[in-house]
Amino acid sequence: MLVYILLGIAAAMPLFLVSGLRYDVGTDYFYTYRPFFDWVPQENLGPFNDAAEVGFWFIVKVIQLFGGGPTWMFVISSAVVVGFFFAGIYGLSEIPWYSVLLFLLTECYFISMNGVRQFMGIAILFFGYRFIRKPCFWKFAICVVAASLFHTSCLLFLAFYFLAKLPMWPVVGVGVVVLITSLNSWLYPLAEFLIGLTPYQHYWGSGFHSSTQFYPAHVMVNVLVLALMLLYYNKWDNATNPLFRFLFYGELILLLLLMNQNLMPLATRICWFFEAGHLLLVPLIAKSEPRKKLRWFMLAAVAVAWGVVCYQEIFVLGYHEVTPYQSIFSAAAIA
């Protein structure tokens, strides 16, 4: 067991160091997080402010109490993201090495260097999935509350916990996704009205609200994963596995958002929660296939599909501005 833990730490260390020691990597590095570090003392920001949740404020406050600089903010946030993701992978994944690969290919790792607070929350939720596999609501609720200290949206998962209680209804689930997608233009005015009743009304029509219905690249990858789910949902113990049921319905919600992103401001950010589920879902599906060659083909197909999307979005189009990379030891940081 100790050797297993040490191997996991060794595997996580390079990703932790690259993320934690970055400099000016991520759109929000100088736009949000470095300014927030300065605002806490300058503006005398308290724990309940409009800039960040109390958990993140507390980390910054403790760093400043001990005389640390902003680099420590990124080191600690990186430790939370990488640490909780790896703990979740090594505690839950049927194929840990493949889940680590998907941590990169699904863009989770790269986006975490920009969407810092949200991915701190997602990582803690991911760790908490062990309390879905072996159901324990109060333990999962503790994880949700802890995650919400870094991103309030994590509180949604108190309700999502009960997805694992639903029976497996693949035809009904897919039918709902198809029906809502086909009625998109009819539902648009209703969505606008309903969002107008919430605190998120100012996002409607903003840069955080897509005017297009589909997110094509991610739709294609997730249709592939959905097809595999439909083929294997009743194999092995998947139909009775609470974690598989949770991830199954999470995948349907994800596809619903990707195919109707114009109905929901911040849709892509909500999708991050569910795309992280691929780290566990795809290995679960693959383990259901007894034929080794076909199992490897499935794993390769999903990895290649995600790899193409990741390469195009992160390295070619520069989404989230996490490339090119530079560290705190670079000339720009030292100057």
C-alpha positions in Angstrom: 0.0 0.0 0.0 2.8 2.4 0.9 4.6 1.7 -2.4 1.3 2.4 -4.2 1.0 5.7 -2.5 4.6 6.7 -3.2 4.2 5.8 -6.9 1.1 8.0 -7.0 3.0 10.9 -5.4 5.9 10.5 -7.8 3.5 10.6 -10.8 1.8 13.7 -9.4 4.9 15.6 -8.6 5.8 16.8 -12.1 2.3 18.1 -12.8 2.2 19.8 -9.4 5.6 21.6 -9.9 4.8 22.7 -13.5 1.4 24.2 -12.3 2.6 25.5 -9.0 5.7 27.3 -10.3 4.1 28.9 -13.3 4.4 32.6 -14.1 1.9 34.6 -16.2 0.2 31.4 -17.3 -3.6 31.5 -17.7 -5.9 34.3 -18.8 -6.8 35.2 -15.2 -3.2 35.0 -13.8 -2.8 38.8 -13.8 -6.4 39.6 -14.5 -7.9 38.0 -11.4 -5.5 36.2 -9.1 -2.5 38.4 -8.7 -4.7 41.5 -8.2 -6.8 39.6 -5.6 -3.6 38.8 -3.7 -2.9 42.5 -3.5 -6.5 43.6 -2.8 -6.8 41.5 0.4 -4.5 43.8 2.4 -4.9 47.0 0.3 -8.7 47.0 0.3 -8.9 45.2 3.7 -11.1 42.5 2.1 -12.9 40.3 4.5 -13.8 36.6 4.1 -17.1 37.4 2.4 -16.4 39.5 -0.6 -17.4 39.7 -4.3 -14.0 38.7 -5.7 -13.5 35.2 -4.3 -15.0 32.6 -2.0 -14.0 32.4 1.7 -11.7 29.3 1.3 -9.5 31.0 -1.3 -9.5 34.2 0.8 -8.4 32.2 3.8 -5.4 30.7 1.8 -4.3 34.2 0.7 -4.7 35.5 4.2 -2.6 32.8 5.8 0.1 33.2 3.1 0.3 36.9 3.9 0.3 36.3 7.6 3.5 34.3 7.2 5.0 36.9 4.8 4.7 34.8 1.7 4.3 36.1 -1.9 1.7 35.4 -4.6 3.7 32.4 -5.9 2.6 30.5 -2.7 -1.0 31.1 -3.8 -0.4 29.1 -7.0 1.7 26.5 -5.3 -1.1 25.7 -2.7 -3.9 25.8 -5.3 -1.9 23.5 -7.5 -1.4 21.1 -4.6 -5.1 21.1 -4.0 -6.0 20.4 -7.6 -3.4 17.8 -8.4 -3.5 16.2 -5.0 -7.2 15.7 -4.8 -7.4 14.6 -8.5 -4.7 12.0 -8.0 -6.2 10.8 -4.7 -9.5 10.3 -6.5 -7.9 8.6 -9.4 -5.9 6.1 -7.3 -8.8 5.5 -5.0 -11.5 5.0 -7.7 -10.1 4.4 -11.2 -10.1 0.9 -12.7 -7.1 2.0 -14.9 -5.2 4.7 -12.9 -2.5 5.4 -15.5 -5.2 6.0 -18.2 -7.1 8.3 -15.9 -3.9 10.4 -15.4 -3.6 10.5 -19.2 -7.2 11.8 -19.5 -6.5 14.4 -16.8 -4.3 16.0 -19.4 -6.2 15.1 -22.6 -9.6 16.3 -21.3 -7.9 19.7 -20.7 -8.7 19.5 -16.9 -5.1 20.0 -16.0 -4.5 22.9 -18.4 -7.8 24.7 -17.6 -7.0 24.4 -13.9 -4.1 26.8 -14.4 -6.7 29.4 -15.5 -10.0 28.5 -13.7 -8.1 28.1 -10.5 -10.9 28.4 -7.9 -13.4 26.3 -9.9 -10.9 23.5 -10.4 -10.0 23.5 -6.7 -13.7 22.8 -6.1 -13.9 20.2 -8.9 -10.9 18.4 -7.5 -12.4 18.1 -4.1 -15.7 16.9 -5.6 -13.8 14.4 -7.6 -12.2 13.0 -4.5 -15.7 12.9 -2.9 -17.0 10.5 -5.6 -15.8 7.7 -3.4 -18.9 8.5 -1.2 -21.1 7.9 -4.3 -19.5 4.5 -5.1 -20.0 3.5 -1.5 -23.0 5.7 -0.8 -22.7 8.1 2.2 -24.6 11.3 1.8 -23.2 13.2 4.8 -19.6 12.4 3.9 -20.3 13.5 0.3 -22.0 16.6 1.6 -18.9 17.5 3.6 -16.9 17.3 0.4 -19.4 19.5 -1.5 -19.4 22.1 1.3 -15.5 22.1 1.3 -15.5 22.4 -2.5 -18.0 25.3 -2.3 -15.5 27.2 -0.2 -13.5 27.7 -3.4 -16.4 27.9 -5.9 -20.0 28.3 -4.9 -21.3 26.5 -7.9 -20.1 23.2 -6.4 -23.2 23.3 -4.1 -25.2 22.0 -7.1 -23.7 18.6 -6.4 -25.8 18.2 -3.3 -28.7 17.6 -5.7 -26.6 15.8 -8.3 -25.7 13.2 -5.6 -29.2 11.6 -6.1 -28.5 10.9 -9.8 -26.8 7.7 -8.5 -30.2 6.7 -7.0 -32.0 6.7 -10.4 -32.5 3.5 -12.2 -30.8 3.0 -15.5 -33.1 4.4 -18.2 -30.8 4.9 -21.2 -33.6 5.3 -23.7 -35.5 7.8 -21.6 -32.3 9.8 -20.8 -31.2 10.0 -24.4 -34.8 10.8 -25.5 -34.9 13.8 -23.1 -31.6 15.1 -24.6 -32.9 14.7 -28.1 -36.3 16.3 -27.3 -34.8 19.4 -25.6 -32.3 19.9 -28.4 -34.9 19.7 -31.1 -37.0 22.2 -29.2 -34.1 24.6 -28.6 -35.5 27.6 -30.4 -38.8 27.2 -28.7 -37.2 27.0 -25.3 -34.9 30.0 -25.7 -37.4 32.6 -24.6 -38.3 30.5 -21.6 -34.7 30.0 -20.6 -34.1 33.8 -20.9 -37.1 34.4 -18.6 -36.0 31.9 -16.0 -32.4 33.0 -16.0 -33.7 36.6 -15.5 -35.2 35.5 -12.1 -31.8 34.3 -10.9 -28.6 36.1 -9.7 -27.0 35.0 -13.0 -29.2 37.3 -15.1 -26.3 39.7 -15.9 -24.5 36.8 -17.7 -27.3 36.5 -20.3 -26.0 38.1 -23.5 -22.5 38.6 -22.0 -19.2 37.0 -23.1 -20.0 34.1 -20.8 -23.2 33.3 -22.8 -22.8 31.6 -26.2 -25.0 32.7 -29.0 -24.5 29.4 -30.8 -26.3 26.2 -29.9 -23.6 23.5 -30.3 -20.1 23.1 -29.1 -19.1 20.8 -32.0 -15.7 19.4 -31.0 -16.8 18.5 -27.5 -20.1 17.1 -28.7 -18.4 14.6 -31.0 -16.1 13.3 -28.2 -19.0 13.0 -25.8 -21.2 11.3 -28.4 -18.4 8.7 -28.7 -18.4 8.2 -24.9 -22.2 8.1 -24.8 -22.2 5.4 -27.5 -19.8 3.3 -25.5 -21.9 3.8 -22.4 -25.0 2.6 -24.2 -23.2 -0.5 -25.4 -21.8 -1.4 -21.9 -24.2 0.0 -19.4 -25.6 -3.5 -18.6 -22.3 -5.3 -18.7 -20.2 -6.3 -15.6 -21.9 -4.6 -12.6 -22.3 -1.2 -14.3 -26.1 -1.1 -14.0 -26.0 -1.6 -10.3 -22.8 0.5 -9.6 -23.9 3.8 -8.0 -20.8 5.6 -9.4 -21.5 4.4 -12.9 -25.1 5.5 -12.7 -24.0 8.9 -11.4 -21.4 9.3 -14.2 -24.0 8.0 -16.8 -26.5 10.7 -16.0 -23.7 13.2 -15.6 -22.7 12.4 -19.2 -26.3 13.0 -20.4 -26.4 16.4 -18.6 -23.1 17.2 -20.2 -24.3 16.4 -23.7 -27.5 18.4 -23.0 -25.4 21.5 -22.1 -23.0 21.0 -25.0 -25.9 20.8 -27.5 -27.9 23.6 -26.0 -25.2 26.0 -24.6 -27.2 29.0 -25.8 -29.9 28.2 -23.2 -27.5 28.5 -20.3 -24.9 31.2 -19.5 -21.6 29.7 -18.3 -22.6 26.4 -19.9 -19.0 25.5 -20.8 -17.9 26.1 -17.2 -20.6 23.8 -15.9 -19.4 21.2 -18.4 -16.0 21.2 -16.8 -17.6 19.4 -13.8 -18.9 16.6 -15.8 -16.0 16.2 -18.3 -13.8 15.5 -15.3 -16.0 12.4 -14.8 -14.5 10.9 -18.0 -11.4 10.1 -15.9 -13.4 7.4 -14.1 -16.2 6.7 -16.6 -14.0 5.6 -19.6 -12.0 3.1 -17.5 -15.2 1.7 -16.1 -16.6 1.1 -19.6 -13.3 -0.4 -20.8 -13.2 -2.8 -17.9 -16.5 -4.1 -19.0 -15.0 -5.4 -22.3 -13.4 -8.9 -21.8 -11.6 -8.9 -25.1 -8.3 -7.3 -24.7 -7.8 -5.9 -28.2 -11.2 -4.3 -28.3 -10.6 -2.8 -24.8 -7.4 -1.3 -26.0 -9.1 0.0 -29.1 -11.8 1.7 -27.1 -9.2 3.3 -24.8 -7.2 4.5 -27.7 -10.2 5.9 -29.6 -11.3 8.1 -26.7 -7.7 9.2 -26.0 -7.1 10.2 -29.6 -10.5 12.0 -29.8 -9.7 14.0 -26.7 -6.1 14.5 -27.7 -7.1 16.1 -31.0 -9.5 18.5 -29.2 -6.9 19.3 -26.5 -4.2 20.0 -29.1 -6.4 22.2 -31.2 -7.9 24.2 -28.3 -4.9 24.5 -25.9 -1.9 24.5 -28.2 -3.2 25.9 -31.5 -6.1 28.3 -30.6 -4.5 29.2 -27.2 -7.7 28.7 -25.1 -7.1 29.9 -21.5 -3.7 31.2 -22.5 -1.8 28.5 -20.7 0.7 28.2 -23.6 3.4 29.1 -24.1 4.5 28.2 -20.6 7.0 30.0 -18.4 8.0 29.5 -14.8 8.9 31.8 -11.9 12.5 31.2 -13.0 12.0 32.6 -16.4 13.6 35.9 -17.5 10.2 37.6 -17.6 9.5 36.6 -13.9 12.9 37.6 -12.7 13.0 41.0 -14.6 
